[in-house]
């Protein structure tokens, strides 16, 4: 059974521990290493590897310290070239090239963000449970079957963003960047409509904006749309 533990999920820092009971992984390392160690119960050595989606600090802040602590870092060539990591702990991965870490089979895929080579991840364990992880992307071109767990960014609502811009709480220039770099509630809904949700056990909403989101609204609307158990990762 897949266990998901959000350790941070906001523009201040993102990190998630996932485990199938045999192999524990980190998805992202965007919080301070001291906080990460504490969140992991000071058992960093239990982590078999860390997958990094892209090089922005809120996703990779602790990557170098993790590597120094003996954890292999898996990321695209574009991402790794932007990070200062010990070479012997850097593992280059490529979109649509499958690899394994312990009991997890992992398929990276390309996503849409304003960095060199961002990735999303599809992970499957020995029980054939499938988890998809998508963050910091405004669109996903791929469709997935047999998913049991979905972790997806729902950074903002276009309606709330427009209201904030009209009220002067958010600069208008921010809208164009958000629309081309982050998953909105509206895009997340389209993702759910386009994918096979028949086996889904949990949906996690990630990386909600402090200003342009509404946790209760997002959770309610996704539950109504999908009929699934929806959780919002801590911010």
Secondary structure, 3 states (H helix, E strand, C coil): CCEEEEEEEECCEEEEEEECCCCEEEECCCCCHHHHHHHCCCCHHHEEEEECCCCCHHHHCCHHHHHHCCCCEEECHHHHHHCCCCHHHEEECCCCCCEEECCEEEEEEECCCCCCCCEEEEEECCCCCEEEEECCCCCCCCCCCCCCEEEEECCECHHHHHHHHHCCCCCCHHHHHHHCCCCEHHHHHHHHHHCCCCCCCEEEEECCCCCCCCHHHHHHHHHHHHCCEEEECCC
